[in-house]
């Protein structure tokens, strides 16, 4: 884990990582922002620190034209940061 990722693991970051950890396939960015109140900047901080990744996926269940949806997935570094934070 880098110094930067340790420093960034504030309560909101820990809460975001915990939500991502609950879903191994990831969570749509819209769910994290609208459903859980995170800002796009907070989520971008997790990605820049290497605690999560962003993945654009096509969702075809919405009709004839697929939508592109950005998903967030916790990384191994994120798992370790969450474990260290919870151990304290």
PDB file of N, CA, C and O in Angstrom, chain B, residues numbered from 101:
ATOM      1  N   UNK B 101       0.851  -1.171   0.000  1.00  0.00           N
ATOM      2  CA  UNK B 101       0.000   0.000   0.000  1.00  0.00           C
ATOM      3  C   UNK B 101       0.896   1.234   0.000  1.00  0.00           C
ATOM      4  O   UNK B 101       1.907   1.270   0.702  1.00  0.00           O
ATOM      5  N   UNK B 102       0.538   2.212  -0.763  1.00  0.00           N
ATOM      6  CA  UNK B 102       1.353   3.412  -0.855  1.00  0.00           C
ATOM      7  C   UNK B 102       0.997   4.395   0.249  1.00  0.00           C
ATOM      8  O   UNK B 102      -0.064   4.303   0.865  1.00  0.00           O
ATOM      9  N   UNK B 103       1.904   5.338   0.489  1.00  0.00           N
ATOM     10  CA  UNK B 103       1.620   6.386   1.469  1.00  0.00           C
ATOM     11  C   UNK B 103       0.350   7.130   1.109  1.00  0.00           C
ATOM     12  O   UNK B 103      -0.466   7.455   1.972  1.00  0.00           O
ATOM     13  N   UNK B 104       0.194   7.395  -0.188  1.00  0.00           N
ATOM     14  CA  UNK B 104      -0.965   8.146  -0.644  1.00  0.00           C
ATOM     15  C   UNK B 104      -2.270   7.405  -0.325  1.00  0.00           C
ATOM     16  O   UNK B 104      -3.235   8.025   0.123  1.00  0.00           O
ATOM     17  N   UNK B 105      -2.307   6.092  -0.550  1.00  0.00           N
ATOM     18  CA  UNK B 105      -3.541   5.348  -0.295  1.00  0.00           C
ATOM     19  C   UNK B 105      -3.839   5.274   1.194  1.00  0.00           C
ATOM     20  O   UNK B 105      -5.007   5.272   1.584  1.00  0.00           O
ATOM     21  N   UNK B 106      -2.809   5.214   2.039  1.00  0.00           N
ATOM     22  CA  UNK B 106      -3.050   5.240   3.482  1.00  0.00           C
ATOM     23  C   UNK B 106      -3.636   6.576   3.903  1.00  0.00           C
ATOM     24  O   UNK B 106      -4.562   6.633   4.712  1.00  0.00           O
ATOM     25  N   UNK B 107      -3.088   7.646   3.348  1.00  0.00           N
ATOM     26  CA  UNK B 107      -3.533   8.983   3.706  1.00  0.00           C
ATOM     27  C   UNK B 107      -4.968   9.218   3.234  1.00  0.00           C
ATOM     28  O   UNK B 107      -5.730   9.909   3.908  1.00  0.00           O
ATOM     29  N   UNK B 108      -5.341   8.658   2.097  1.00  0.00           N
ATOM     30  CA  UNK B 108      -6.663   8.891   1.542  1.00  0.00           C
ATOM     31  C   UNK B 108      -7.767   8.106   2.235  1.00  0.00           C
ATOM     32  O   UNK B 108      -8.945   8.407   2.039  1.00  0.00           O
ATOM     33  N   UNK B 109      -7.424   7.124   3.027  1.00  0.00           N
ATOM     34  CA  UNK B 109      -8.458   6.275   3.605  1.00  0.00           C
ATOM     35  C   UNK B 109      -9.120   6.975   4.786  1.00  0.00           C
ATOM     36  O   UNK B 109      -8.894   6.638   5.948  1.00  0.00           O
ATOM     37  N   UNK B 110      -9.926   7.937   4.451  1.00  0.00           N
ATOM     38  CA  UNK B 110     -10.727   8.667   5.418  1.00  0.00           C
ATOM     39  C   UNK B 110     -12.038   7.907   5.584  1.00  0.00           C
ATOM     40  O   UNK B 110     -12.290   6.956   4.844  1.00  0.00           O
ATOM     41  N   UNK B 111     -12.877   8.306   6.538  1.00  0.00           N
ATOM     42  CA  UNK B 111     -14.134   7.567   6.747  1.00  0.00           C
ATOM     43  C   UNK B 111     -14.983   7.394   5.489  1.00  0.00           C
ATOM     44  O   UNK B 111     -15.540   6.318   5.271  1.00  0.00           O
ATOM     45  N   UNK B 112     -15.093   8.435   4.654  1.00  0.00           N
ATOM     46  CA  UNK B 112     -15.887   8.289   3.420  1.00  0.00           C
ATOM     47  C   UNK B 112     -15.250   7.300   2.455  1.00  0.00           C
ATOM     48  O   UNK B 112     -15.948   6.539   1.784  1.00  0.00           O
ATOM     49  N   UNK B 113     -13.919   7.313   2.388  1.00  0.00           N
ATOM     50  CA  UNK B 113     -13.228   6.371   1.516  1.00  0.00           C
ATOM     51  C   UNK B 113     -13.408   4.942   2.030  1.00  0.00           C
ATOM     52  O   UNK B 113     -13.611   4.011   1.252  1.00  0.00           O
ATOM     53  N   UNK B 114     -13.331   4.787   3.336  1.00  0.00           N
ATOM     54  CA  UNK B 114     -13.533   3.461   3.921  1.00  0.00           C
ATOM     55  C   UNK B 114     -14.947   2.958   3.631  1.00  0.00           C
ATOM     56  O   UNK B 114     -15.140   1.787   3.307  1.00  0.00           O
ATOM     57  N   UNK B 115     -15.921   3.841   3.748  1.00  0.00           N
ATOM     58  CA  UNK B 115     -17.311   3.460   3.479  1.00  0.00           C
ATOM     59  C   UNK B 115     -17.486   3.072   2.010  1.00  0.00           C
ATOM     60  O   UNK B 115     -18.180   2.102   1.705  1.00  0.00           O
ATOM     61  N   UNK B 116     -16.866   3.816   1.108  1.00  0.00           N
ATOM     62  CA  UNK B 116     -16.949   3.494  -0.323  1.00  0.00           C
ATOM     63  C   UNK B 116     -16.294   2.150  -0.615  1.00  0.00           C
ATOM     64  O   UNK B 116     -16.845   1.340  -1.360  1.00  0.00           O
ATOM     65  N   UNK B 117     -15.122   1.911  -0.034  1.00  0.00           N
ATOM     66  CA  UNK B 117     -14.443   0.630  -0.252  1.00  0.00           C
ATOM     67  C   UNK B 117     -15.257  -0.525   0.314  1.00  0.00           C
ATOM     68  O   UNK B 117     -15.305  -1.603  -0.279  1.00  0.00           O
ATOM     69  N   UNK B 118     -15.898  -0.303   1.457  1.00  0.00           N
ATOM     70  CA  UNK B 118     -16.727  -1.356   2.053  1.00  0.00           C
ATOM     71  C   UNK B 118     -17.890  -1.710   1.124  1.00  0.00           C
ATOM     72  O   UNK B 118     -18.238  -2.882   0.979  1.00  0.00           O
ATOM     73  N   UNK B 119     -18.485  -0.705   0.501  1.00  0.00           N
ATOM     74  CA  UNK B 119     -19.576  -0.968  -0.450  1.00  0.00           C
ATOM     75  C   UNK B 119     -19.064  -1.732  -1.666  1.00  0.00           C
ATOM     76  O   UNK B 119     -19.725  -2.651  -2.150  1.00  0.00           O
ATOM     77  N   UNK B 120     -17.886  -1.350  -2.159  1.00  0.00           N
ATOM     78  CA  UNK B 120     -17.306  -2.060  -3.299  1.00  0.00           C
ATOM     79  C   UNK B 120     -16.926  -3.484  -2.918  1.00  0.00           C
ATOM     80  O   UNK B 120     -17.046  -4.402  -3.729  1.00  0.00           O
ATOM     81  N   UNK B 121     -16.470  -3.666  -1.690  1.00  0.00           N
ATOM     82  CA  UNK B 121     -16.072  -4.997  -1.225  1.00  0.00           C
ATOM     83  C   UNK B 121     -17.270  -5.939  -1.130  1.00  0.00           C
ATOM     84  O   UNK B 121     -17.115  -7.155  -1.242  1.00  0.00           O
ATOM     85  N   UNK B 122     -18.447  -5.388  -0.926  1.00  0.00           N
ATOM     86  CA  UNK B 122     -19.653  -6.217  -0.822  1.00  0.00           C
ATOM     87  C   UNK B 122     -20.102  -6.784  -2.165  1.00  0.00           C
ATOM     88  O   UNK B 122     -20.939  -7.685  -2.208  1.00  0.00           O
ATOM     89  N   UNK B 123     -19.550  -6.264  -3.262  1.00  0.00           N
ATOM     90  CA  UNK B 123     -19.937  -6.736  -4.584  1.00  0.00           C
ATOM     91  C   UNK B 123     -18.688  -7.029  -5.404  1.00  0.00           C
ATOM     92  O   UNK B 123     -18.048  -6.106  -5.907  1.00  0.00           O
ATOM     93  N   UNK B 124     -18.342  -8.280  -5.541  1.00  0.00           N
ATOM     94  CA  UNK B 124     -17.117  -8.660  -6.236  1.00  0.00           C
ATOM     95  C   UNK B 124     -17.110  -8.252  -7.701  1.00  0.00           C
ATOM     96  O   UNK B 124     -16.042  -8.068  -8.284  1.00  0.00           O
ATOM     97  N   UNK B 125     -18.291  -8.107  -8.306  1.00  0.00           N
ATOM     98  CA  UNK B 125     -18.365  -7.697  -9.715  1.00  0.00           C
ATOM     99  C   UNK B 125     -18.316  -6.183  -9.872  1.00  0.00           C
ATOM    100  O   UNK B 125     -18.235  -5.677 -10.991  1.00  0.00           O
ATOM    101  N   UNK B 126     -18.363  -5.460  -8.762  1.00  0.00           N
ATOM    102  CA  UNK B 126     -18.311  -4.011  -8.810  1.00  0.00           C
ATOM    103  C   UNK B 126     -19.676  -3.378  -8.622  1.00  0.00           C
ATOM    104  O   UNK B 126     -20.697  -4.056  -8.508  1.00  0.00           O
ATOM    105  N   UNK B 127     -19.657  -2.045  -8.594  1.00  0.00           N
ATOM    106  CA  UNK B 127     -20.870  -1.267  -8.376  1.00  0.00           C
ATOM    107  C   UNK B 127     -20.899  -0.148  -9.418  1.00  0.00           C
ATOM    108  O   UNK B 127     -19.881   0.506  -9.645  1.00  0.00           O
ATOM    109  N   UNK B 128     -22.048   0.080 -10.053  1.00  0.00           N
ATOM    110  CA  UNK B 128     -22.126   1.187 -11.002  1.00  0.00           C
ATOM    111  C   UNK B 128     -21.836   2.528 -10.317  1.00  0.00           C
ATOM    112  O   UNK B 128     -22.268   2.772  -9.191  1.00  0.00           O
ATOM    113  N   UNK B 129     -21.104   3.380 -11.017  1.00  0.00           N
ATOM    114  CA  UNK B 129     -20.758   4.694 -10.464  1.00  0.00           C
ATOM    115  C   UNK B 129     -22.016   5.472 -10.083  1.00  0.00           C
ATOM    116  O   UNK B 129     -22.025   6.174  -9.072  1.00  0.00           O
ATOM    117  N   UNK B 130     -23.068   5.355 -10.875  1.00  0.00           N
ATOM    118  CA  UNK B 130     -24.314   6.074 -10.581  1.00  0.00           C
ATOM    119  C   UNK B 130     -24.912   5.629  -9.252  1.00  0.00           C
ATOM    120  O   UNK B 130     -25.474   6.448  -8.525  1.00  0.00           O
ATOM    121  N   UNK B 131     -24.801   4.362  -8.928  1.00  0.00           N
ATOM    122  CA  UNK B 131     -25.312   3.868  -7.645  1.00  0.00           C
ATOM    123  C   UNK B 131     -24.494   4.456  -6.498  1.00  0.00           C
ATOM    124  O   UNK B 131     -25.036   4.809  -5.451  1.00  0.00           O
ATOM    125  N   UNK B 132     -23.183   4.555  -6.711  1.00  0.00           N
ATOM    126  CA  UNK B 132     -22.315   5.123  -5.663  1.00  0.00           C
ATOM    127  C   UNK B 132     -22.609   6.613  -5.454  1.00  0.00           C
ATOM    128  O   UNK B 132     -22.568   7.098  -4.323  1.00  0.00           O
ATOM    129  N   UNK B 133     -22.900   7.333  -6.527  1.00  0.00           N
ATOM    130  CA  UNK B 133     -23.135   8.774  -6.392  1.00  0.00           C
ATOM    131  C   UNK B 133     -24.571   9.073  -5.965  1.00  0.00           C
ATOM    132  O   UNK B 133     -24.787   9.749  -4.959  1.00  0.00           O
ATOM    133  N   UNK B 134     -25.537   8.587  -6.707  1.00  0.00           N
ATOM    134  CA  UNK B 134     -26.933   8.900  -6.417  1.00  0.00           C
ATOM    135  C   UNK B 134     -27.449   8.106  -5.216  1.00  0.00           C
ATOM    136  O   UNK B 134     -28.125   8.653  -4.345  1.00  0.00           O
ATOM    137  N   UNK B 135     -27.132   6.837  -5.179  1.00  0.00           N
ATOM    138  CA  UNK B 135     -27.666   5.976  -4.125  1.00  0.00           C
ATOM    139  C   UNK B 135     -26.970   6.096  -2.785  1.00  0.00           C
ATOM    140  O   UNK B 135     -27.593   5.897  -1.742  1.00  0.00           O
ATOM    141  N   UNK B 136     -25.668   6.425  -2.800  1.00  0.00           N
ATOM    142  CA  UNK B 136     -24.914   6.445  -1.547  1.00  0.00           C
ATOM    143  C   UNK B 136     -24.289   7.800  -1.223  1.00  0.00           C
ATOM    144  O   UNK B 136     -23.650   7.949  -0.181  1.00  0.00           O
ATOM    145  N   UNK B 137     -24.462   8.783  -2.095  1.00  0.00           N
ATOM    146  CA  UNK B 137     -24.052  10.145  -1.787  1.00  0.00           C
ATOM    147  C   UNK B 137     -22.588  10.495  -1.976  1.00  0.00           C
ATOM    148  O   UNK B 137     -22.137  11.527  -1.479  1.00  0.00           O
ATOM    149  N   UNK B 138     -21.831   9.657  -2.686  1.00  0.00           N
ATOM    150  CA  UNK B 138     -20.436   9.988  -2.958  1.00  0.00           C
ATOM    151  C   UNK B 138     -20.362  10.948  -4.131  1.00  0.00           C
ATOM    152  O   UNK B 138     -21.216  10.922  -5.017  1.00  0.00           O
ATOM    153  N   UNK B 139     -19.339  11.795  -4.136  1.00  0.00           N
ATOM    154  CA  UNK B 139     -19.132  12.671  -5.281  1.00  0.00           C
ATOM    155  C   UNK B 139     -18.253  11.948  -6.298  1.00  0.00           C
ATOM    156  O   UNK B 139     -17.546  10.998  -5.964  1.00  0.00           O
ATOM    157  N   UNK B 140     -18.310  12.409  -7.528  1.00  0.00           N
ATOM    158  CA  UNK B 140     -17.456  11.849  -8.570  1.00  0.00           C
ATOM    159  C   UNK B 140     -15.993  12.051  -8.189  1.00  0.00           C
ATOM    160  O   UNK B 140     -15.159  11.184  -8.448  1.00  0.00           O
ATOM    161  N   UNK B 141     -15.681  13.182  -7.580  1.00  0.00           N
ATOM    162  CA  UNK B 141     -14.302  13.463  -7.163  1.00  0.00           C
ATOM    163  C   UNK B 141     -13.831  12.471  -6.094  1.00  0.00           C
ATOM    164  O   UNK B 141     -12.693  12.008  -6.154  1.00  0.00           O
ATOM    165  N   UNK B 142     -14.674  12.142  -5.131  1.00  0.00           N
ATOM    166  CA  UNK B 142     -14.296  11.156  -4.109  1.00  0.00           C
ATOM    167  C   UNK B 142     -13.981   9.809  -4.756  1.00  0.00           C
ATOM    168  O   UNK B 142     -13.012   9.150  -4.380  1.00  0.00           O
ATOM    169  N   UNK B 143     -14.782   9.407  -5.709  1.00  0.00           N
ATOM    170  CA  UNK B 143     -14.558   8.132  -6.380  1.00  0.00           C
ATOM    171  C   UNK B 143     -13.302   8.190  -7.242  1.00  0.00           C
ATOM    172  O   UNK B 143     -12.557   7.213  -7.327  1.00  0.00           O
ATOM    173  N   UNK B 144     -13.069   9.330  -7.879  1.00  0.00           N
ATOM    174  CA  UNK B 144     -11.855   9.496  -8.678  1.00  0.00           C
ATOM    175  C   UNK B 144     -10.608   9.419  -7.796  1.00  0.00           C
ATOM    176  O   UNK B 144      -9.578   8.903  -8.231  1.00  0.00           O
ATOM    177  N   UNK B 145     -10.688   9.924  -6.566  1.00  0.00           N
ATOM    178  CA  UNK B 145      -9.562   9.833  -5.632  1.00  0.00           C
ATOM    179  C   UNK B 145      -9.216   8.378  -5.335  1.00  0.00           C
ATOM    180  O   UNK B 145      -8.042   8.017  -5.253  1.00  0.00           O
ATOM    181  N   UNK B 146     -10.242   7.545  -5.175  1.00  0.00           N
ATOM    182  CA  UNK B 146     -10.001   6.119  -4.937  1.00  0.00           C
ATOM    183  C   UNK B 146      -9.284   5.481  -6.120  1.00  0.00           C
ATOM    184  O   UNK B 146      -8.378   4.665  -5.945  1.00  0.00           O
ATOM    185  N   UNK B 147      -9.698   5.862  -7.324  1.00  0.00           N
ATOM    186  CA  UNK B 147      -9.085   5.312  -8.542  1.00  0.00           C
ATOM    187  C   UNK B 147      -7.642   5.806  -8.660  1.00  0.00           C
ATOM    188  O   UNK B 147      -6.742   5.012  -8.935  1.00  0.00           O
ATOM    189  N   UNK B 148      -7.412   7.100  -8.458  1.00  0.00           N
ATOM    190  CA  UNK B 148      -6.050   7.652  -8.555  1.00  0.00           C
ATOM    191  C   UNK B 148      -5.113   7.030  -7.534  1.00  0.00           C
ATOM    192  O   UNK B 148      -3.925   6.858  -7.808  1.00  0.00           O
ATOM    193  N   UNK B 149      -5.632   6.691  -6.355  1.00  0.00           N
ATOM    194  CA  UNK B 149      -4.810   6.085  -5.307  1.00  0.00           C
ATOM    195  C   UNK B 149      -4.589   4.595  -5.540  1.00  0.00           C
ATOM    196  O   UNK B 149      -3.812   3.965  -4.823  1.00  0.00           O
ATOM    197  N   UNK B 150      -5.267   4.027  -6.539  1.00  0.00           N
ATOM    198  CA  UNK B 150      -5.106   2.610  -6.825  1.00  0.00           C
ATOM    199  C   UNK B 150      -5.962   1.712  -5.948  1.00  0.00           C
ATOM    200  O   UNK B 150      -5.758   0.498  -5.919  1.00  0.00           O
ATOM    201  N   UNK B 151      -6.919   2.292  -5.233  1.00  0.00           N
ATOM    202  CA  UNK B 151      -7.778   1.521  -4.337  1.00  0.00           C
ATOM    203  C   UNK B 151      -8.977   0.911  -5.071  1.00  0.00           C
ATOM    204  O   UNK B 151      -9.593  -0.040  -4.590  1.00  0.00           O
ATOM    205  N   UNK B 152      -9.293   1.463  -6.225  1.00  0.00           N
ATOM    206  CA  UNK B 152     -10.410   0.973  -7.040  1.00  0.00           C
ATOM    207  C   UNK B 152     -10.058   1.205  -8.507  1.00  0.00           C
ATOM    208  O   UNK B 152      -9.182   2.005  -8.836  1.00  0.00           O
ATOM    209  N   UNK B 153     -10.757   0.491  -9.371  1.00  0.00           N
ATOM    210  CA  UNK B 153     -10.604   0.711 -10.809  1.00  0.00           C
ATOM    211  C   UNK B 153     -11.961   1.071 -11.389  1.00  0.00           C
ATOM    212  O   UNK B 153     -13.007   0.759 -10.819  1.00  0.00           O
ATOM    213  N   UNK B 154     -11.919   1.741 -12.546  1.00  0.00           N
ATOM    214  CA  UNK B 154     -13.138   2.042 -13.286  1.00  0.00           C
ATOM    215  C   UNK B 154     -13.165   1.169 -14.532  1.00  0.00           C
ATOM    216  O   UNK B 154     -12.138   0.941 -15.172  1.00  0.00           O
ATOM    217  N   UNK B 155     -14.336   0.693 -14.858  1.00  0.00           N
ATOM    218  CA  UNK B 155     -14.511  -0.175 -16.011  1.00  0.00           C
ATOM    219  C   UNK B 155     -15.806   0.230 -16.704  1.00  0.00           C
ATOM    220  O   UNK B 155     -16.858   0.266 -16.065  1.00  0.00           O
ATOM    221  N   UNK B 156     -15.751   0.531 -17.988  1.00  0.00           N
ATOM    222  CA  UNK B 156     -16.956   0.876 -18.738  1.00  0.00           C
ATOM    223  C   UNK B 156     -17.507  -0.403 -19.354  1.00  0.00           C
ATOM    224  O   UNK B 156     -16.814  -1.103 -20.094  1.00  0.00           O
ATOM    225  N   UNK B 157     -18.758  -0.694 -19.038  1.00  0.00           N
ATOM    226  CA  UNK B 157     -19.411  -1.906 -19.533  1.00  0.00           C
ATOM    227  C   UNK B 157     -20.661  -1.530 -20.303  1.00  0.00           C
ATOM    228  O   UNK B 157     -21.301  -0.514 -20.033  1.00  0.00           O
ATOM    229  N   UNK B 158     -20.992  -2.369 -21.263  1.00  0.00           N
ATOM    230  CA  UNK B 158     -22.227  -2.173 -22.026  1.00  0.00           C
ATOM    231  C   UNK B 158     -23.353  -2.941 -21.351  1.00  0.00           C
ATOM    232  O   UNK B 158     -23.207  -4.116 -21.016  1.00  0.00           O
ATOM    233  N   UNK B 159     -24.468  -2.267 -21.159  1.00  0.00           N
ATOM    234  CA  UNK B 159     -25.652  -2.887 -20.576  1.00  0.00           C
ATOM    235  C   UNK B 159     -26.686  -2.975 -21.682  1.00  0.00           C
ATOM    236  O   UNK B 159     -27.118  -1.956 -22.221  1.00  0.00           O
ATOM    237  N   UNK B 160     -27.082  -4.191 -22.017  1.00  0.00           N
ATOM    238  CA  UNK B 160     -27.992  -4.392 -23.150  1.00  0.00           C
ATOM    239  C   UNK B 160     -29.425  -4.694 -22.719  1.00  0.00           C
ATOM    240  O   UNK B 160     -30.302  -4.803 -23.576  1.00  0.00           O
ATOM    241  N   UNK B 161     -29.681  -4.829 -21.460  1.00  0.00           N
ATOM    242  CA  UNK B 161     -31.036  -5.176 -21.004  1.00  0.00           C
ATOM    243  C   UNK B 161     -32.003  -4.000 -21.064  1.00  0.00           C
ATOM    244  O   UNK B 161     -33.173  -4.149 -20.712  1.00  0.00           O
ATOM    245  N   UNK B 162     -31.546  -2.859 -21.493  1.00  0.00           N
ATOM    246  CA  UNK B 162     -32.369  -1.656 -21.456  1.00  0.00           C
ATOM    247  C   UNK B 162     -33.140  -1.391 -22.737  1.00  0.00           C
ATOM    248  O   UNK B 162     -33.887  -0.416 -22.811  1.00  0.00           O
ATOM    249  N   UNK B 163     -32.981  -2.222 -23.729  1.00  0.00           N
ATOM    250  CA  UNK B 163     -33.657  -2.011 -25.002  1.00  0.00           C
ATOM    251  C   UNK B 163     -32.726  -2.311 -26.153  1.00  0.00           C
ATOM    252  O   UNK B 163     -31.705  -2.976 -25.976  1.00  0.00           O
ATOM    253  N   UNK B 164     -33.069  -1.827 -27.329  1.00  0.00           N
ATOM    254  CA  UNK B 164     -32.273  -2.169 -28.515  1.00  0.00           C
ATOM    255  C   UNK B 164     -30.883  -1.526 -28.524  1.00  0.00           C
ATOM    256  O   UNK B 164     -29.959  -2.082 -29.119  1.00  0.00           O
ATOM    257  N   UNK B 165     -30.718  -0.387 -27.889  1.00  0.00           N
ATOM    258  CA  UNK B 165     -29.424   0.294 -27.876  1.00  0.00           C
ATOM    259  C   UNK B 165     -28.742   0.111 -26.522  1.00  0.00           C
ATOM    260  O   UNK B 165     -29.280   0.530 -25.497  1.00  0.00           O
ATOM    261  N   UNK B 166     -27.569  -0.508 -26.509  1.00  0.00           N
ATOM    262  CA  UNK B 166     -26.890  -0.715 -25.225  1.00  0.00           C
ATOM    263  C   UNK B 166     -26.407   0.605 -24.623  1.00  0.00           C
ATOM    264  O   UNK B 166     -26.040   1.538 -25.337  1.00  0.00           O
ATOM    265  N   UNK B 167     -26.418   0.655 -23.318  1.00  0.00           N
ATOM    266  CA  UNK B 167     -25.901   1.804 -22.589  1.00  0.00           C
ATOM    267  C   UNK B 167     -24.485   1.501 -22.133  1.00  0.00           C
ATOM    268  O   UNK B 167     -24.143   0.346 -21.876  1.00  0.00           O
ATOM    269  N   UNK B 168     -23.667   2.531 -22.032  1.00  0.00           N
ATOM    270  CA  UNK B 168     -22.339   2.379 -21.447  1.00  0.00           C
ATOM    271  C   UNK B 168     -22.422   2.844 -19.997  1.00  0.00           C
ATOM    272  O   UNK B 168     -22.791   3.985 -19.719  1.00  0.00           O
ATOM    273  N   UNK B 169     -22.081   1.962 -19.093  1.00  0.00           N
ATOM    274  CA  UNK B 169     -22.167   2.247 -17.664  1.00  0.00           C
ATOM    275  C   UNK B 169     -20.787   2.082 -17.049  1.00  0.00           C
ATOM    276  O   UNK B 169     -20.110   1.082 -17.288  1.00  0.00           O
ATOM    277  N   UNK B 170     -20.371   3.065 -16.254  1.00  0.00           N
ATOM    278  CA  UNK B 170     -19.087   2.996 -15.563  1.00  0.00           C
ATOM    279  C   UNK B 170     -19.270   2.275 -14.239  1.00  0.00           C
ATOM    280  O   UNK B 170     -20.108   2.653 -13.421  1.00  0.00           O
ATOM    281  N   UNK B 171     -18.472   1.231 -14.040  1.00  0.00           N
ATOM    282  CA  UNK B 171     -18.497   0.444 -12.814  1.00  0.00           C
ATOM    283  C   UNK B 171     -17.208   0.678 -12.048  1.00  0.00           C
ATOM    284  O   UNK B 171     -16.158   0.922 -12.643  1.00  0.00           O
ATOM    285  N   UNK B 172     -17.289   0.603 -10.739  1.00  0.00           N
ATOM    286  CA  UNK B 172     -16.118   0.689  -9.868  1.00  0.00           C
ATOM    287  C   UNK B 172     -15.908  -0.664  -9.217  1.00  0.00           C
ATOM    288  O   UNK B 172     -16.858  -1.306  -8.769  1.00  0.00           O
ATOM    289  N   UNK B 173     -14.649  -1.093  -9.170  1.00  0.00           N
ATOM    290  CA  UNK B 173     -14.294  -2.385  -8.594  1.00  0.00           C
ATOM    291  C   UNK B 173     -13.131  -2.163  -7.637  1.00  0.00           C
ATOM    292  O   UNK B 173     -12.180  -1.457  -7.974  1.00  0.00           O
ATOM    293  N   UNK B 174     -13.193  -2.749  -6.465  1.00  0.00           N
ATOM    294  CA  UNK B 174     -12.109  -2.635  -5.492  1.00  0.00           C
ATOM    295  C   UNK B 174     -10.890  -3.421  -5.992  1.00  0.00           C
ATOM    296  O   UNK B 174     -11.034  -4.495  -6.576  1.00  0.00           O
ATOM    297  N   UNK B 175      -9.704  -2.883  -5.759  1.00  0.00           N
ATOM    298  CA  UNK B 175      -8.462  -3.547  -6.166  1.00  0.00           C
ATOM    299  C   UNK B 175      -7.868  -4.298  -4.977  1.00  0.00           C
ATOM    300  O   UNK B 175      -8.360  -4.195  -3.853  1.00  0.00           O
ATOM    301  N   UNK B 176      -6.813  -5.049  -5.239  1.00  0.00           N
ATOM    302  CA  UNK B 176      -6.108  -5.732  -4.145  1.00  0.00           C
ATOM    303  C   UNK B 176      -5.566  -4.725  -3.144  1.00  0.00           C
ATOM    304  O   UNK B 176      -5.592  -4.969  -1.937  1.00  0.00           O
ATOM    305  N   UNK B 177      -5.076  -3.594  -3.640  1.00  0.00           N
ATOM    306  CA  UNK B 177      -4.585  -2.537  -2.747  1.00  0.00           C
ATOM    307  C   UNK B 177      -5.731  -2.005  -1.893  1.00  0.00           C
ATOM    308  O   UNK B 177      -5.548  -1.733  -0.707  1.00  0.00           O
ATOM    309  N   UNK B 178      -6.899  -1.858  -2.486  1.00  0.00           N
ATOM    310  CA  UNK B 178      -8.074  -1.418  -1.744  1.00  0.00           C
ATOM    311  C   UNK B 178      -8.475  -2.408  -0.669  1.00  0.00           C
ATOM    312  O   UNK B 178      -8.826  -2.017   0.445  1.00  0.00           O
ATOM    313  N   UNK B 179      -8.424  -3.703  -1.004  1.00  0.00           N
ATOM    314  CA  UNK B 179      -8.730  -4.746  -0.014  1.00  0.00           C
ATOM    315  C   UNK B 179      -7.773  -4.651   1.176  1.00  0.00           C
ATOM    316  O   UNK B 179      -8.193  -4.731   2.331  1.00  0.00           O
ATOM    317  N   UNK B 180      -6.469  -4.476   0.876  1.00  0.00           N
ATOM    318  CA  UNK B 180      -5.474  -4.384   1.956  1.00  0.00           C
ATOM    319  C   UNK B 180      -5.685  -3.137   2.801  1.00  0.00           C
ATOM    320  O   UNK B 180      -5.591  -3.194   4.027  1.00  0.00           O
ATOM    321  N   UNK B 181      -5.969  -2.010   2.154  1.00  0.00           N
ATOM    322  CA  UNK B 181      -6.198  -0.762   2.892  1.00  0.00           C
ATOM    323  C   UNK B 181      -7.416  -0.890   3.795  1.00  0.00           C
ATOM    324  O   UNK B 181      -7.406  -0.411   4.929  1.00  0.00           O
ATOM    325  N   UNK B 182      -8.454  -1.527   3.300  1.00  0.00           N
ATOM    326  CA  UNK B 182      -9.664  -1.730   4.094  1.00  0.00           C
ATOM    327  C   UNK B 182      -9.378  -2.646   5.276  1.00  0.00           C
ATOM    328  O   UNK B 182      -9.857  -2.392   6.381  1.00  0.00           O
ATOM    329  N   UNK B 183      -8.608  -3.703   5.061  1.00  0.00           N
ATOM    330  CA  UNK B 183      -8.273  -4.628   6.146  1.00  0.00           C
ATOM    331  C   UNK B 183      -7.439  -3.934   7.212  1.00  0.00           C
ATOM    332  O   UNK B 183      -7.667  -4.138   8.404  1.00  0.00           O
ATOM    333  N   UNK B 184      -6.471  -3.115   6.796  1.00  0.00           N
ATOM    334  CA  UNK B 184      -5.627  -2.394   7.758  1.00  0.00           C
ATOM    335  C   UNK B 184      -6.486  -1.426   8.557  1.00  0.00           C
ATOM    336  O   UNK B 184      -6.358  -1.339   9.778  1.00  0.00           O
ATOM    337  N   UNK B 185      -7.356  -0.704   7.876  1.00  0.00           N
ATOM    338  CA  UNK B 185      -8.213   0.270   8.553  1.00  0.00           C
ATOM    339  C   UNK B 185      -9.130  -0.417   9.555  1.00  0.00           C
ATOM    340  O   UNK B 185      -9.324   0.094  10.658  1.00  0.00           O
ATOM    341  N   UNK B 186      -9.690  -1.551   9.199  1.00  0.00           N
ATOM    342  CA  UNK B 186     -10.599  -2.272  10.099  1.00  0.00           C
ATOM    343  C   UNK B 186      -9.870  -2.902  11.269  1.00  0.00           C
ATOM    344  O   UNK B 186     -10.460  -3.109  12.329  1.00  0.00           O
ATOM    345  N   UNK B 187      -8.600  -3.209  11.091  1.00  0.00           N
ATOM    346  CA  UNK B 187      -7.810  -3.839  12.162  1.00  0.00           C
ATOM    347  C   UNK B 187      -7.459  -2.837  13.272  1.00  0.00           C
ATOM    348  O   UNK B 187      -7.128  -3.230  14.391  1.00  0.00           O
ATOM    349  N   UNK B 188      -7.535  -1.570  12.954  1.00  0.00           N
ATOM    350  CA  UNK B 188      -7.164  -0.532  13.958  1.00  0.00           C
ATOM    351  C   UNK B 188      -8.231  -0.328  14.959  1.00  0.00           C
ATOM    352  O   UNK B 188      -8.082   0.497  15.861  1.00  0.00           O
TER     353      UNK B 188
END
